[in-house]
Amino acid sequence: MCERNSVCNQIAFIQSDAKDSKWGVVNRNDLENSVEITFRSMDKKVYILLTVEFDASNVQTLKCEAYRTDEGVVYEDLQTPINAVLATEQPCLSEILEIIKENFVNMKCSKTDDAKQCNAKNKASSRKKKKPNDSSVAKNSKKPPMKTARDVINRILWDNDFRSELFIVGYLDRMLGIVEKPFDKFDWEMKLEEIDYVSSFGIPEHRIQYIKFLDKKVWDKIDRLDLIFGSTGDEILIHDLIAHSEQQALVPLRLQNDMEIATRNQPEHESDPIHNDALPNYFLSCRVDNSEFKWDYEDDLNTYIQFTQNGKLNSVSAQSLHITLLTLRIDHVYQNDSAIQMMMDAIDFDYVTTPFPLTLSFKKLEVYHSRILALEFDDECNDLLQELNKQLLHLCHEYGIPLCGNREQFVPHITLLKYPSESKHTINMDDCVVFSTLLNHKLEVNGVHLCALKEKDPNGFFRIISSFGVK
């Protein structure tokens, strides 16, 4: 048995070795009680799933399945020796990793799996010496010098054509293997050659494996790829990628402000549909947790439905009541990671100074566009939520989180009911008197949630990705 940290170290080493020697592709997925490691041969014909399950920080069981993807059958040449290790009293992870590596290396050497013959050919070819007097041949065969990671970093920092928030750095972590992090999360002013550790602020230059623009690698140390300067002779360079991305609307941020101004002319994000391909898919909100408020709301809603007898109403469930602070559009993995990091840093670094928990009082019921009933806050609470909205706007800008679907004027409120935009029905304020009981409530808000707009948890609220300020 071995500890989880030891397992992680072994996986990180095998990942690095596979990438450096190019004998296969190794990926890792960390779960709560297990780690899944997948191996794929370079010819994509062999796939292996190795699962390490843990119990109290020690390995409990090892499971491994090897397949020939081209034939859809178990790969017996690997499965048999692996099963022999698994059948021992204390299976050893390192032995299984060594079996997989040896098999993959042999496959790389020869399509006929004759590794010995391939090794003999390699040794014979390595013995061939260059003619001592043929200096011109040696000179011409030498690879051109490749720009370093530091050269690329400096270019991204100082070239006005590059937007640093769209770049991602892939580096080798001693414990986790290859880790990706947004470019702007590093402090590039530090002297990287003097750092001997990886932190959230700096990284030694020799650990940088590659740099991406969006999801496309533009510099890779192992593969000798350089699309930033073209030092390795690549024909497609970074400016071609930027132009293509803008044409395909992969980089919408430059037009984001104009888009928001064009689409924001009402105080409610759920009012008229935004006629734009980019619709919000995440939002920042304060959740309504007061049980008495939700009970009264359900009673009032049932009374309203019985009185109006209208089945076209899109009622809001009591469990999903909330205050929308900002709506976002997150499409890329690095944006999702940045959003989570933003939530973690919000209070820790005093980006948000709102004193949670908040006690909120209401002022009035209001109808928006004749089809949405909302509950608005009194002046003091309104100002408090307005300030919170401004702080979150600034925070999203600092972390490069795209805004989408927000209105010119932010009006804090809780949506109580609404009719769909295509409905001919309208809300009559006289019919909404039943909701006046809610004006007497006071809400306690414990924090801000980052939520997925179209996903719900079993408890009825939107799926929460991350939170801050919550008790």
Buried (B, 14 or more C-beta within 10 A) or exposed (E): EBEBEBBBBBBBBBBBBBBEEEBBBBBBEEEEEBBBBBBBBBEEBBBBEBBBBBEEEEBEEBBBBBBBBEEEEEBEBBBEBBEEBBEEEEBBBBBBBEBBBBBBBBBBBBEEEEBEEBBEEEEEEEEEEEEEEEEEEEEEEEEEEBBBBEBBBEBBEEEEEBBBBBBBBBBBBEEBBBBBBBBBBBEBEBEBEEBEEBEEEBBBBEBBBBBBBBEBBBBBBEEBBBBBBEBBEBEEBBEEBBEEBEEEEBBBBEEBEEBBEEBBEBBBBBBBEBEBEBBBBBBBBBBBBBEEBBEBBBEBBEBBBEEBEEEEBEEBEBBBBBBBBBBBBBEBEBBBBBBBBBBEBBBEEEBBEBEBBBEBBBBEBBBBBEBBBBBBBBEEBBEBBBEBBEBBBEBBEBBBBBBBBBBEEBBBBBBBBBBEEEEEBEBEEEEBEBBEBBBEBEBBBBBBBBBBBEEBEEEEBBBBBBBBBBE
